[in-house]
Amino acid sequence: MNIQATLAQEFSLAPWQVENTVKLIDEDNTIPFIARYRKEMTGEMDDQQLRELHDRLVYLRNLTDRKQQVLNSLEEHGHLTDELAAQLAKALTLTEVEDIYRPYKPKRRTRATIAIERGLEPLADIIWAQELTTDLETAAAPYVDEEKDVPNIAAALAGASDIIAERISDDPICRTIARNLTQAEGFISTAVSKKAPKEDDKKAGVYEMYYEFSEPIKKIAGHRVLAINRGENEDALKVTIEAPIDRIIADLNRQFIKDNPNTLPLMESALADSYKRLTAPAIEREIRTALTEVAEEGAIKVFGENLRQLLMQPPVKDRVVLAIDPGFRTGCKLAVVDETGKVLDTGVVYCTIGKDTSAAKKTLAQMITRFNANLIAIGNGTASRETEQVVAELLKEIGSKAQYTIVNEAGASVYSASKLGAEEFPQYDVSLRSAASIGRRLQDPLAELVKIDPKSMGVGQYQHDMNQKRLGDTLTGVVEDCVNAVGIDLNTASPSLLSYVSGISGTVAKNILAYREEKGKFKSRKELLKVKSLGPKAFEQCAGFLRIPGGADPLDNTGVHPESYEVAAAYLAYEKNPKPAPKAPPAKKTMSGLAGLSALANASTDNKKAPGKSPEAIKAIAKDLSVGVPTLTDIIKELEKPGRDPREELPPIQLRSDVLDMKDLQEGMILTGTVRNVIDFGAFVDIGVHQDGLVHISQICDKFIKHPLEAVQVGDIVKVKVLGVDMAKKRISLSIKEAANS
């Protein structure tokens, strides 16, 4: 198999793109580095495309390795033929390879192997040929041997039938017929299990819709597959695959049975036994596994996209935040966080028990006044609704211009109880650390959320039922992409944040922190080379993603990679004197500066008016400077706005000063809300009543969409119309499309 040609065809890429990308991956370049600084080599593939290509590359290489292992095994045992070699060469999936190998694979003891041990394989061969001119009893008589535990003709024929049944089941054609027909015409059905929760159990009714459920295999949605799997694992459901048995048996008969009256009865019986006992259970396992894998991949993709949007929420800068982690019995934990994320004060108030909230309001008012807190962050967990009510009343009573917002606190408790939380806030107990985390994640979601296991962030579904390694790898990749897309301040970043930067491991991140504590702030990117274990390769991978505001070289606070500083200098010189265009000096791998570069860069940054060059102009300049158009385009963007944060271009978070209760909702109301989670069948929107409302996929937009992510993302601010309110079940039905049409 030509892996690169296969990748080019599957991803609709030019051969040179695949060749260059594979080479870059094999040279241990990270995906963020390749996506950002090797655009000319990849044809400007983004990080998601590169990760998909990387995953497929790994699969195809594993497929190639498995084919070779099978070839070696077949040759070693004397089974290899030109036909088998050709079949393996054409196989496109690991399933096909295993189907081909199955008849020759060393087996555990089965009914067929026992029959072979008893000397019945020659009889099976005679019957298998289906050219017998005598009756079966006559053919079987010579194989009766009590010493071999074949006491009579019936036992001999039974053993031969077992051998034939296994041959049919092992045949790739049999597997293909059974698999294809089951997938195309079969159903997945569920029924209530005898061990299902009783009516008084908390889990009773969770899987009620699946107590009598059936859906075509080819149509079942991924989230239903995952729900069914969970119900089965919890002993609430019994799951079966209903195959078109008659169709399968008929097709298998046509494939394997000849019209010989002497062998027909036994062949039909053996084939039916083969399907029922051997093939059907195996195909059912395969299909269930395949459905689960597809469902998991879909859920992981949604989880990853939700996480991306959560991490890329715009930061709230230059605001002093009073963060509240609500609670009933233990009270509401408070933390005041200044503009830099430093905790100024902490406390606990009880504003959700009883009717007298005056003491709590007094404490909150004192904190707001003392620290000039102008933004209040309320965690969305237990007692959030009651806390929000008190805060809204307080702001009106004291006439404060402060606003509040509800912050998704998922994972805050995990962080507060972690080793990292203890290291950052050794002076505070677990509950107060949680409040500080809520405040910080509002100020800079990315910097704070990287400290938490992505699986604990509450933006996916069925995450605990999936392949945890695959989920973890995907989510880690998303965090890496986000961190590197934004860039981080080398002099303030935590080890957690640094460890997600391209080329920096957890150990190197700690070494950077140790160097910073010993030597003080980094003054230039080249100083990174003095950090223990950070060599030239790691420097190449990480340097462009690290920022040094106010450093010796202004380019160190941009996304321009050090290898392109000379190009940046040449472009800045061109800006001062366009004719003739200066040639770029030879590219260097060092951090050596150029005379006058700081002044030129500062002159460019002081000019707030963007040059606004046309693609044709950039192409001409790139040619003169001997640099690729994508690289020059990125350099120009960075020089136009050094230290730019792509998150600032997104819609800001929704701030409030008043509160709405669920009982205040009425059908037909038009409200503004924030998308909190996107799942396969819709999106959950926070409309300020503590209970998120569901916008079903059919109510998202007028046009047909296969998945909600085609229209909405986590963090989006949307207008919704209230379709219904179920106070008993605490369910709110919303519509985005009807709000737009109102």
Buried (B, 14 or more C-beta within 10 A) or exposed (E): BEBBEBBBEEBEBEEEBBBBBBEBBEEEBBBBBBBBBBBBBBBBBBBBBBBBBBBBBEEBEEBEEBBEEBBEBBEEEEEBEEEBBEBBEEBEEEBBBBBBBBBBBEEEEBBBBBBBEBBBBEBBEBBBEBEBEEEBEEBBEEBBBEEBEBEEBEBBBBBBBBBBBBBBBBBBEBBBBBBEBBBEBBBBBBBBBEEBBEEEEEEEEBBEEBBEBEBEBEEBEBBBBBBBBBBBEBEBBBBEBBBBBEBBBEBBBEBBBEEBEBBBEBBBBBBBBBBEBBBBEBBBEBBBEBBBBEBBBBBBBBBBBBBBBBBBBBBBEEBBBBBBBBBEEEBBBBBBBBEEBEBBBBBBBBBBBEEEBEEBBEBBBEBBEEBEBBBBBBBBBBBBBBBBBBBBBBBEEEEBEBBBBBBBBBBBBBBBEBEBBEEBBEEBEBBBBBBBBBBBBBBBBBBBBBBBEBBBBBBBBBBEBBBEEBBBBBBBBBBBBBBBBBBBBBBBBBBBBBBBBBBBBEEBBBBBBEBBEEEEEBBBBBBBBEBEEBEEEBBBBBBBBBBBBEBBBBBBBBBBBBBBBBBBBBBBBBBEEEEEBBEBBEEEEEBEBBEEBBEBBEEBBEEEEEEEBEEEEBBBBBEBBEBBBBBBBBBBBBBBEBBBBEBEEBEEBBEBBEBBEBEEBEEEBEBBBBBBBBBBBBBBBBBBBBBBBBBBBEBBBEEEBEBBBEBBBBBBBBBBBBBEBEEEEEEBBBBBBBBBEE
